[in-house]
């Protein structure tokens, strides 16, 4: 396994060269335009895109998908779009989002998807930064945010709205755009193919703007060659058959969904179903029975909590105990697999008897036909991963960044991933550690850099092709990578101890009542934490514990909740060194969401925002410190 860690032998390094040569041979000279054309030719009338209306599920075949891309693409050119133009798209997960994306590409432009939660000033920043000339929005709600900053977007020549609206005025409707394109096709039947043929592998396939956890977002430049390189690398270790059902719900502005739900889906021919509201995710899954499922850790954490709450609420004591026992058997089986040992015959027999229970639990949330489940984009606890593996859902953790297209490491063997790690370097990739433990990545999946930010590009992408990821980690002798934390987010206490806040936060979130947590302690005498309750789990917990409350803020102030969170803190502290233990905590009477700005659209913690917004609460945890708390524990 070449390039899996530091000190790789030359002979091993040649393996990576062979892997890369294999990828390059497959994708040489190709673009997303070519991939789309070939998939349409192969799958034709098979379902490509599916969405739900009041009349049930609606479908577009690959042929119909291509026709709509053609009409929208020609409509954009008729409207005045030129090759090289940038077009921003703000819409939920729906067919028109991907149709617009491919239409812009086929017209020679670069599509840029915007998070649905962006405020007007954030929309203005990205739209101005990439100098977009056109904007495509879903409905009047999104349009209002553009109108709030319209005077600051002088380069935007026209706006198109997907949803029909009688008050469009001077705006262009989606239907009108399609009609314009259809007329152009009638006038010049070769125009679409002619425009598409001009797209080259080194052209930009998109800009994906980082979620801005530490400052203004940066536009990561993804070329067609880079995107297809990642697709072929993925295909080598994670091949998927045409027609596999994928449930698309994460934002297309995020690299995870952009790759799995769009580019990779084009690559192998997925049957993509859209869920525009993530709150309905598992209700949709129960109908669709997806063959793969991706999720950020919070998705899996919330599902884990919901399933456990449902089990705990089972009134029949025997059924409840039977379900809990079946999960315990599954966990024991997982641990044997992790250790590489054969399970005893008695355990194997118990597992066989438990399988109907496991399938029933997964069936309730539509995951009983799921063949691949992936968590990524942020840290997750082994406890949560093991829970789903105990139900024989093949949940594995991968790691990557926007700057690596999507991935850099993954488990090469889905039947026995190494829990607690994020796998090993993807096919064709190299991963190694810098002297300070920072993870470096090199491969054809690494982005070209940051758009119009040469200084930031030079700082992150070095002359030898290595991406300096900003993540601190370790690599074991077998090449498996473990992530410790973000380099810039490590807590360095007043005593000089380096501590991972993410590790502490994940331990705290194992308690069903804790929705979010933020560990504090940089240049402080000890570690403290801000805790936010889980608004979805709170009602069930309160009912089970006989606690009546009128609001989340009211519940946060109850002594029973304080005691429960203290238990979570105490349990967390048993898993870490004394110097890392949490000495003080504050339960906040609020909920953290992307809309309230403490979280990114993919539910990552915005530490800078939290530190600024709750500065008073943070200072209070240190202002009344006792002498024994301030004294830094001495190493043994």
Secondary structure by P-SEA (a helix, b strand, c coil): cccccccccaaaaaaaaaaaaaaaaaaccccaaaaaaaaaaaccccccbbbbccccbbbbcaaaaaaaaaaaaaaaaaacccccbbbbbbbcccaaaaaaaaaaaaacbbbbbbbccccaaaaaaaaaaacccbbbbccaaaaaaaaacccccccccbbbbccccccccccccaaaaaaaaaaaaaaccaaaaaaaaacccccccbbbbcccccccbbbbbbcaaaaaaaaaaaaaccccccccbbbbccccccccccccccaaaaacccbbbbbccccaaaaaaaaccccbbbbcaaaaaaaaaaaaaaaaacccaaaaaaaaaaaaaaaaaaaaaaacccccaaaaaaaaaaaaaaaaaaaaaccccccbbbbccbbbbaaaaaaaaaaccbbbbbbbccccccccccccccccccccccccccccbbbbbcccbbbbbbcccccccccccaaaaaacccccccccccccccccccbbbbbcccccccccccccccccaaaaaaaaaccccccbbbbbbccccbbbbbbbccccaaaaaaaaaccccccaaaaaacaaaaaaaaaaaaaaaaaccccccccbbbbbcccccccccccccccccaaaaaaaaaaaaaaaaccccccccccccccc
